[in-house]
Amino acid sequence: MAARNTARKRAFQILFEADQRDADVQTVLADWIRHSKSDTRQPPVSEYTMELVEGYVKHAPRIDELISQYAVGWTLDRMPAVDRNILRLGAYELVWVDGTPDAVVLDEAVQLAKEFSTDESPSFINGLLGRLKDLKPSLRRDEA
């Protein structure tokens, strides 16, 4: 599933860029799409990347609430931006996307942390997303 791996990485990059620029996530997504169409060196933005980014946007307040609630000892603002955005993406996919096994979501988030963040980040991200995985049935019930 290299295509999904790439889609997740691009979705993370879009969320991270929006966070760093303090820009609207959908505006950054639109910029990425526009650049991919006008610059042949830019890979296209896949449907799954768009689905992940748009899904995060739809549930952003709830996702940030969950991360804040279960990130023991860390506020969302104090958390490294890379970790915050990996968690946002992972939380969306874990709680609201049915087609991806939970273990894959956790593994992919940990891999992003290994590639883009600190040595401590993979275990932090794995632990927090693992907690959300355990709570997933009740989290989904809360949404209904």
CNS distance restraints for C-alpha pairs under 8 A (distance, minus, plus):
assign (resid   1 and name CA) (resid   5 and name CA) 6.48 0.50 0.50
assign (resid   2 and name CA) (resid   6 and name CA) 6.16 0.50 0.50
assign (resid   3 and name CA) (resid   7 and name CA) 6.12 0.50 0.50
assign (resid   4 and name CA) (resid   8 and name CA) 6.12 0.50 0.50
assign (resid   4 and name CA) (resid  48 and name CA) 7.08 0.50 0.50
assign (resid   5 and name CA) (resid   9 and name CA) 6.28 0.50 0.50
assign (resid   5 and name CA) (resid 108 and name CA) 7.19 0.50 0.50
assign (resid   6 and name CA) (resid  10 and name CA) 6.19 0.50 0.50
assign (resid   7 and name CA) (resid  11 and name CA) 6.10 0.50 0.50
assign (resid   7 and name CA) (resid  45 and name CA) 7.67 0.50 0.50
assign (resid   7 and name CA) (resid  46 and name CA) 6.35 0.50 0.50
assign (resid   7 and name CA) (resid  48 and name CA) 5.95 0.50 0.50
assign (resid   7 and name CA) (resid  49 and name CA) 4.62 0.50 0.50
assign (resid   8 and name CA) (resid  12 and name CA) 6.08 0.50 0.50
assign (resid   8 and name CA) (resid  48 and name CA) 7.89 0.50 0.50
assign (resid   8 and name CA) (resid  49 and name CA) 6.24 0.50 0.50
assign (resid   8 and name CA) (resid  52 and name CA) 7.49 0.50 0.50
assign (resid   8 and name CA) (resid  89 and name CA) 7.93 0.50 0.50
assign (resid   8 and name CA) (resid 108 and name CA) 8.00 0.50 0.50
assign (resid   9 and name CA) (resid  13 and name CA) 6.22 0.50 0.50
assign (resid   9 and name CA) (resid 112 and name CA) 7.14 0.50 0.50
assign (resid  10 and name CA) (resid  14 and name CA) 6.17 0.50 0.50
assign (resid  10 and name CA) (resid  45 and name CA) 7.70 0.50 0.50
assign (resid  10 and name CA) (resid  49 and name CA) 6.44 0.50 0.50
assign (resid  11 and name CA) (resid  15 and name CA) 6.25 0.50 0.50
assign (resid  11 and name CA) (resid  49 and name CA) 5.18 0.50 0.50
assign (resid  11 and name CA) (resid  50 and name CA) 7.36 0.50 0.50
assign (resid  11 and name CA) (resid  52 and name CA) 6.40 0.50 0.50
assign (resid  11 and name CA) (resid  53 and name CA) 5.76 0.50 0.50
assign (resid  11 and name CA) (resid  89 and name CA) 7.53 0.50 0.50
assign (resid  12 and name CA) (resid  16 and name CA) 5.98 0.50 0.50
assign (resid  12 and name CA) (resid  85 and name CA) 6.35 0.50 0.50
assign (resid  12 and name CA) (resid  86 and name CA) 6.17 0.50 0.50
assign (resid  12 and name CA) (resid  89 and name CA) 6.55 0.50 0.50
assign (resid  13 and name CA) (resid  17 and name CA) 5.97 0.50 0.50
assign (resid  14 and name CA) (resid  18 and name CA) 6.18 0.50 0.50
assign (resid  14 and name CA) (resid  25 and name CA) 7.13 0.50 0.50
assign (resid  14 and name CA) (resid  28 and name CA) 6.38 0.50 0.50
assign (resid  14 and name CA) (resid  29 and name CA) 6.28 0.50 0.50
assign (resid  14 and name CA) (resid  32 and name CA) 7.84 0.50 0.50
assign (resid  14 and name CA) (resid  53 and name CA) 7.67 0.50 0.50
assign (resid  15 and name CA) (resid  19 and name CA) 6.14 0.50 0.50
assign (resid  15 and name CA) (resid  25 and name CA) 6.27 0.50 0.50
assign (resid  15 and name CA) (resid  53 and name CA) 7.28 0.50 0.50
assign (resid  15 and name CA) (resid  85 and name CA) 6.11 0.50 0.50
assign (resid  16 and name CA) (resid  20 and name CA) 6.10 0.50 0.50
assign (resid  16 and name CA) (resid  81 and name CA) 6.96 0.50 0.50
assign (resid  16 and name CA) (resid  82 and name CA) 6.59 0.50 0.50
assign (resid  16 and name CA) (resid  85 and name CA) 5.83 0.50 0.50
assign (resid  17 and name CA) (resid  21 and name CA) 6.03 0.50 0.50
assign (resid  17 and name CA) (resid  23 and name CA) 7.98 0.50 0.50
assign (resid  17 and name CA) (resid  28 and name CA) 7.38 0.50 0.50
assign (resid  18 and name CA) (resid  22 and name CA) 5.62 0.50 0.50
assign (resid  18 and name CA) (resid  23 and name CA) 4.72 0.50 0.50
assign (resid  18 and name CA) (resid  24 and name CA) 6.09 0.50 0.50
assign (resid  18 and name CA) (resid  25 and name CA) 5.24 0.50 0.50
assign (resid  18 and name CA) (resid  28 and name CA) 6.08 0.50 0.50
assign (resid  19 and name CA) (resid  23 and name CA) 6.53 0.50 0.50
assign (resid  19 and name CA) (resid  25 and name CA) 7.88 0.50 0.50
assign (resid  19 and name CA) (resid  81 and name CA) 7.43 0.50 0.50
assign (resid  20 and name CA) (resid  81 and name CA) 7.70 0.50 0.50
assign (resid  23 and name CA) (resid  27 and name CA) 7.24 0.50 0.50
assign (resid  23 and name CA) (resid  28 and name CA) 7.10 0.50 0.50
assign (resid  24 and name CA) (resid  28 and name CA) 6.49 0.50 0.50
assign (resid  25 and name CA) (resid  29 and name CA) 6.21 0.50 0.50
assign (resid  25 and name CA) (resid  53 and name CA) 7.65 0.50 0.50
assign (resid  25 and name CA) (resid  57 and name CA) 7.19 0.50 0.50
assign (resid  26 and name CA) (resid  30 and name CA) 6.11 0.50 0.50
assign (resid  26 and name CA) (resid  53 and name CA) 7.75 0.50 0.50
assign (resid  26 and name CA) (resid  54 and name CA) 7.31 0.50 0.50
assign (resid  26 and name CA) (resid  57 and name CA) 7.69 0.50 0.50
assign (resid  27 and name CA) (resid  31 and name CA) 6.21 0.50 0.50
assign (resid  28 and name CA) (resid  32 and name CA) 6.25 0.50 0.50
assign (resid  29 and name CA) (resid  33 and name CA) 6.26 0.50 0.50
assign (resid  29 and name CA) (resid  50 and name CA) 7.54 0.50 0.50
assign (resid  29 and name CA) (resid  53 and name CA) 7.60 0.50 0.50
assign (resid  30 and name CA) (resid  34 and name CA) 6.07 0.50 0.50
assign (resid  31 and name CA) (resid  35 and name CA) 6.04 0.50 0.50
assign (resid  32 and name CA) (resid  36 and name CA) 6.08 0.50 0.50
assign (resid  32 and name CA) (resid  45 and name CA) 7.08 0.50 0.50
assign (resid  33 and name CA) (resid  37 and name CA) 6.41 0.50 0.50
assign (resid  33 and name CA) (resid  44 and name CA) 6.97 0.50 0.50
assign (resid  33 and name CA) (resid  45 and name CA) 5.83 0.50 0.50
assign (resid  34 and name CA) (resid  38 and name CA) 6.37 0.50 0.50
assign (resid  35 and name CA) (resid  39 and name CA) 5.69 0.50 0.50
assign (resid  35 and name CA) (resid  42 and name CA) 6.89 0.50 0.50
assign (resid  36 and name CA) (resid  40 and name CA) 6.80 0.50 0.50
assign (resid  36 and name CA) (resid  41 and name CA) 7.73 0.50 0.50
assign (resid  36 and name CA) (resid  42 and name CA) 4.83 0.50 0.50
assign (resid  36 and name CA) (resid  43 and name CA) 5.77 0.50 0.50
assign (resid  36 and name CA) (resid  44 and name CA) 5.06 0.50 0.50
assign (resid  36 and name CA) (resid  45 and name CA) 6.83 0.50 0.50
assign (resid  37 and name CA) (resid  42 and name CA) 7.84 0.50 0.50
assign (resid  37 and name CA) (resid  44 and name CA) 7.00 0.50 0.50
assign (resid  45 and name CA) (resid  49 and name CA) 6.34 0.50 0.50
assign (resid  45 and name CA) (resid  50 and name CA) 7.10 0.50 0.50
assign (resid  46 and name CA) (resid  50 and name CA) 6.46 0.50 0.50
assign (resid  47 and name CA) (resid  51 and name CA) 6.12 0.50 0.50
assign (resid  48 and name CA) (resid  52 and name CA) 6.09 0.50 0.50
assign (resid  49 and name CA) (resid  53 and name CA) 6.21 0.50 0.50
assign (resid  50 and name CA) (resid  54 and name CA) 5.89 0.50 0.50
assign (resid  51 and name CA) (resid  55 and name CA) 5.78 0.50 0.50
assign (resid  52 and name CA) (resid  56 and name CA) 6.11 0.50 0.50
assign (resid  52 and name CA) (resid  89 and name CA) 7.17 0.50 0.50
assign (resid  52 and name CA) (resid  92 and name CA) 7.58 0.50 0.50
assign (resid  52 and name CA) (resid  93 and name CA) 7.16 0.50 0.50
assign (resid  53 and name CA) (resid  57 and name CA) 6.29 0.50 0.50
assign (resid  53 and name CA) (resid  89 and name CA) 7.78 0.50 0.50
assign (resid  54 and name CA) (resid  58 and name CA) 6.21 0.50 0.50
assign (resid  55 and name CA) (resid  59 and name CA) 6.43 0.50 0.50
assign (resid  55 and name CA) (resid  92 and name CA) 6.85 0.50 0.50
assign (resid  56 and name CA) (resid  60 and name CA) 5.41 0.50 0.50
assign (resid  56 and name CA) (resid  63 and name CA) 7.74 0.50 0.50
assign (resid  56 and name CA) (resid  88 and name CA) 7.09 0.50 0.50
assign (resid  56 and name CA) (resid  89 and name CA) 6.60 0.50 0.50
assign (resid  56 and name CA) (resid  92 and name CA) 5.67 0.50 0.50
assign (resid  59 and name CA) (resid  63 and name CA) 6.02 0.50 0.50
assign (resid  59 and name CA) (resid  92 and name CA) 7.39 0.50 0.50
assign (resid  60 and name CA) (resid  64 and name CA) 6.04 0.50 0.50
assign (resid  60 and name CA) (resid  88 and name CA) 7.81 0.50 0.50
assign (resid  61 and name CA) (resid  65 and name CA) 6.12 0.50 0.50
assign (resid  62 and name CA) (resid  66 and name CA) 6.16 0.50 0.50
assign (resid  63 and name CA) (resid  67 and name CA) 6.22 0.50 0.50
assign (resid  63 and name CA) (resid  88 and name CA) 6.32 0.50 0.50
assign (resid  63 and name CA) (resid  91 and name CA) 6.51 0.50 0.50
assign (resid  63 and name CA) (resid  92 and name CA) 6.83 0.50 0.50
assign (resid  64 and name CA) (resid  68 and name CA) 6.02 0.50 0.50
assign (resid  64 and name CA) (resid  76 and name CA) 7.45 0.50 0.50
assign (resid  64 and name CA) (resid  88 and name CA) 7.05 0.50 0.50
assign (resid  65 and name CA) (resid  69 and name CA) 6.01 0.50 0.50
assign (resid  66 and name CA) (resid  70 and name CA) 6.19 0.50 0.50
assign (resid  67 and name CA) (resid  71 and name CA) 5.70 0.50 0.50
assign (resid  67 and name CA) (resid  76 and name CA) 7.25 0.50 0.50
assign (resid  67 and name CA) (resid  87 and name CA) 7.35 0.50 0.50
assign (resid  67 and name CA) (resid  88 and name CA) 7.68 0.50 0.50
assign (resid  67 and name CA) (resid 128 and name CA) 7.72 0.50 0.50
assign (resid  68 and name CA) (resid  74 and name CA) 7.42 0.50 0.50
assign (resid  68 and name CA) (resid  75 and name CA) 5.94 0.50 0.50
assign (resid  68 and name CA) (resid  76 and name CA) 5.71 0.50 0.50
assign (resid  70 and name CA) (resid 128 and name CA) 6.68 0.50 0.50
assign (resid  70 and name CA) (resid 131 and name CA) 7.66 0.50 0.50
assign (resid  71 and name CA) (resid  75 and name CA) 7.17 0.50 0.50
assign (resid  71 and name CA) (resid 128 and name CA) 6.43 0.50 0.50
assign (resid  74 and name CA) (resid  78 and name CA) 6.35 0.50 0.50
assign (resid  74 and name CA) (resid  79 and name CA) 6.10 0.50 0.50
assign (resid  75 and name CA) (resid  79 and name CA) 6.19 0.50 0.50
assign (resid  76 and name CA) (resid  84 and name CA) 6.88 0.50 0.50
assign (resid  79 and name CA) (resid  83 and name CA) 6.79 0.50 0.50
assign (resid  79 and name CA) (resid  84 and name CA) 6.12 0.50 0.50
assign (resid  80 and name CA) (resid  84 and name CA) 6.15 0.50 0.50
assign (resid  81 and name CA) (resid  85 and name CA) 6.20 0.50 0.50
assign (resid  82 and name CA) (resid  86 and name CA) 6.21 0.50 0.50
assign (resid  82 and name CA) (resid 113 and name CA) 7.64 0.50 0.50
assign (resid  82 and name CA) (resid 116 and name CA) 6.98 0.50 0.50
assign (resid  82 and name CA) (resid 117 and name CA) 6.24 0.50 0.50
assign (resid  83 and name CA) (resid  87 and name CA) 6.02 0.50 0.50
assign (resid  83 and name CA) (resid 113 and name CA) 6.88 0.50 0.50
assign (resid  83 and name CA) (resid 117 and name CA) 6.94 0.50 0.50
assign (resid  83 and name CA) (resid 121 and name CA) 6.76 0.50 0.50
assign (resid  83 and name CA) (resid 125 and name CA) 7.11 0.50 0.50
assign (resid  84 and name CA) (resid  88 and name CA) 6.18 0.50 0.50
assign (resid  85 and name CA) (resid  89 and name CA) 6.18 0.50 0.50
assign (resid  86 and name CA) (resid  90 and name CA) 6.01 0.50 0.50
assign (resid  86 and name CA) (resid 109 and name CA) 6.15 0.50 0.50
assign (resid  86 and name CA) (resid 112 and name CA) 7.12 0.50 0.50
assign (resid  86 and name CA) (resid 113 and name CA) 7.20 0.50 0.50
assign (resid  86 and name CA) (resid 125 and name CA) 7.86 0.50 0.50
assign (resid  87 and name CA) (resid  91 and name CA) 5.75 0.50 0.50
assign (resid  87 and name CA) (resid 109 and name CA) 7.40 0.50 0.50
assign (resid  87 and name CA) (resid 125 and name CA) 6.56 0.50 0.50
assign (resid  87 and name CA) (resid 129 and name CA) 7.20 0.50 0.50
assign (resid  88 and name CA) (resid  92 and name CA) 6.23 0.50 0.50
assign (resid  89 and name CA) (resid  93 and name CA) 6.30 0.50 0.50
assign (resid  90 and name CA) (resid  94 and name CA) 5.83 0.50 0.50
assign (resid  90 and name CA) (resid 105 and name CA) 6.21 0.50 0.50
assign (resid  90 and name CA) (resid 106 and name CA) 7.07 0.50 0.50
assign (resid  90 and name CA) (resid 109 and name CA) 6.07 0.50 0.50
assign (resid  90 and name CA) (resid 129 and name CA) 7.06 0.50 0.50
assign (resid  91 and name CA) (resid  95 and name CA) 5.95 0.50 0.50
assign (resid  91 and name CA) (resid 129 and name CA) 6.61 0.50 0.50
assign (resid  91 and name CA) (resid 132 and name CA) 7.32 0.50 0.50
assign (resid  92 and name CA) (resid  96 and name CA) 5.59 0.50 0.50
assign (resid  92 and name CA) (resid  97 and name CA) 7.09 0.50 0.50
assign (resid  93 and name CA) (resid  97 and name CA) 4.86 0.50 0.50
assign (resid  93 and name CA) (resid  98 and name CA) 7.97 0.50 0.50
assign (resid  93 and name CA) (resid 100 and name CA) 7.59 0.50 0.50
assign (resid  93 and name CA) (resid 105 and name CA) 6.82 0.50 0.50
assign (resid  94 and name CA) (resid  98 and name CA) 7.86 0.50 0.50
assign (resid  94 and name CA) (resid 100 and name CA) 7.77 0.50 0.50
assign (resid  94 and name CA) (resid 102 and name CA) 6.00 0.50 0.50
assign (resid  94 and name CA) (resid 105 and name CA) 6.21 0.50 0.50
assign (resid  94 and name CA) (resid 129 and name CA) 7.93 0.50 0.50
assign (resid  94 and name CA) (resid 132 and name CA) 7.87 0.50 0.50
assign (resid  94 and name CA) (resid 133 and name CA) 6.80 0.50 0.50
assign (resid  94 and name CA) (resid 136 and name CA) 7.90 0.50 0.50
assign (resid  95 and name CA) (resid 132 and name CA) 7.71 0.50 0.50
assign (resid  95 and name CA) (resid 133 and name CA) 7.42 0.50 0.50
assign (resid  95 and name CA) (resid 136 and name CA) 5.95 0.50 0.50
assign (resid  95 and name CA) (resid 139 and name CA) 7.44 0.50 0.50
assign (resid  95 and name CA) (resid 140 and name CA) 6.89 0.50 0.50
assign (resid  96 and name CA) (resid 140 and name CA) 7.75 0.50 0.50
assign (resid 100 and name CA) (resid 104 and name CA) 6.72 0.50 0.50
assign (resid 100 and name CA) (resid 105 and name CA) 6.88 0.50 0.50
assign (resid 101 and name CA) (resid 105 and name CA) 6.62 0.50 0.50
assign (resid 102 and name CA) (resid 106 and name CA) 6.32 0.50 0.50
assign (resid 102 and name CA) (resid 133 and name CA) 7.04 0.50 0.50
assign (resid 103 and name CA) (resid 107 and name CA) 6.05 0.50 0.50
assign (resid 104 and name CA) (resid 108 and name CA) 5.96 0.50 0.50
assign (resid 105 and name CA) (resid 109 and name CA) 6.18 0.50 0.50
assign (resid 106 and name CA) (resid 110 and name CA) 6.18 0.50 0.50
assign (resid 106 and name CA) (resid 126 and name CA) 6.18 0.50 0.50
assign (resid 106 and name CA) (resid 129 and name CA) 6.59 0.50 0.50
assign (resid 106 and name CA) (resid 130 and name CA) 7.25 0.50 0.50
assign (resid 107 and name CA) (resid 111 and name CA) 6.16 0.50 0.50
assign (resid 107 and name CA) (resid 126 and name CA) 7.91 0.50 0.50
assign (resid 108 and name CA) (resid 112 and name CA) 6.25 0.50 0.50
assign (resid 109 and name CA) (resid 113 and name CA) 6.27 0.50 0.50
assign (resid 109 and name CA) (resid 122 and name CA) 7.85 0.50 0.50
assign (resid 109 and name CA) (resid 125 and name CA) 7.14 0.50 0.50
assign (resid 109 and name CA) (resid 126 and name CA) 7.51 0.50 0.50
assign (resid 110 and name CA) (resid 114 and name CA) 6.19 0.50 0.50
assign (resid 110 and name CA) (resid 121 and name CA) 7.99 0.50 0.50
assign (resid 110 and name CA) (resid 122 and name CA) 4.85 0.50 0.50
assign (resid 110 and name CA) (resid 123 and name CA) 7.51 0.50 0.50
assign (resid 110 and name CA) (resid 125 and name CA) 6.49 0.50 0.50
assign (resid 110 and name CA) (resid 126 and name CA) 6.18 0.50 0.50
assign (resid 111 and name CA) (resid 115 and name CA) 6.21 0.50 0.50
assign (resid 111 and name CA) (resid 122 and name CA) 7.43 0.50 0.50
assign (resid 112 and name CA) (resid 116 and name CA) 5.95 0.50 0.50
assign (resid 112 and name CA) (resid 117 and name CA) 7.72 0.50 0.50
assign (resid 113 and name CA) (resid 117 and name CA) 4.92 0.50 0.50
assign (resid 113 and name CA) (resid 118 and name CA) 7.20 0.50 0.50
assign (resid 113 and name CA) (resid 121 and name CA) 5.90 0.50 0.50
assign (resid 113 and name CA) (resid 122 and name CA) 5.21 0.50 0.50
assign (resid 113 and name CA) (resid 125 and name CA) 7.57 0.50 0.50
assign (resid 114 and name CA) (resid 118 and name CA) 7.12 0.50 0.50
assign (resid 114 and name CA) (resid 119 and name CA) 7.01 0.50 0.50
assign (resid 114 and name CA) (resid 121 and name CA) 7.37 0.50 0.50
assign (resid 114 and name CA) (resid 122 and name CA) 6.00 0.50 0.50
assign (resid 117 and name CA) (resid 121 and name CA) 6.17 0.50 0.50
assign (resid 117 and name CA) (resid 122 and name CA) 7.99 0.50 0.50
assign (resid 118 and name CA) (resid 122 and name CA) 7.77 0.50 0.50
assign (resid 120 and name CA) (resid 124 and name CA) 6.51 0.50 0.50
assign (resid 121 and name CA) (resid 125 and name CA) 5.95 0.50 0.50
assign (resid 122 and name CA) (resid 126 and name CA) 5.97 0.50 0.50
assign (resid 123 and name CA) (resid 127 and name CA) 5.95 0.50 0.50
assign (resid 124 and name CA) (resid 128 and name CA) 6.22 0.50 0.50
assign (resid 125 and name CA) (resid 129 and name CA) 5.98 0.50 0.50
assign (resid 126 and name CA) (resid 130 and name CA) 5.74 0.50 0.50
assign (resid 127 and name CA) (resid 131 and name CA) 6.23 0.50 0.50
assign (resid 128 and name CA) (resid 132 and name CA) 6.47 0.50 0.50
assign (resid 129 and name CA) (resid 133 and name CA) 6.07 0.50 0.50
assign (resid 130 and name CA) (resid 134 and name CA) 6.30 0.50 0.50
assign (resid 131 and name CA) (resid 135 and name CA) 6.33 0.50 0.50
assign (resid 132 and name CA) (resid 136 and name CA) 5.75 0.50 0.50
assign (resid 135 and name CA) (resid 139 and name CA) 6.08 0.50 0.50
assign (resid 136 and name CA) (resid 140 and name CA) 6.05 0.50 0.50
assign (resid 137 and name CA) (resid 141 and name CA) 6.28 0.50 0.50
assign (resid 138 and name CA) (resid 142 and name CA) 6.18 0.50 0.50
assign (resid 139 and name CA) (resid 143 and name CA) 6.64 0.50 0.50
assign (resid 140 and name CA) (resid 144 and name CA) 6.75 0.50 0.50
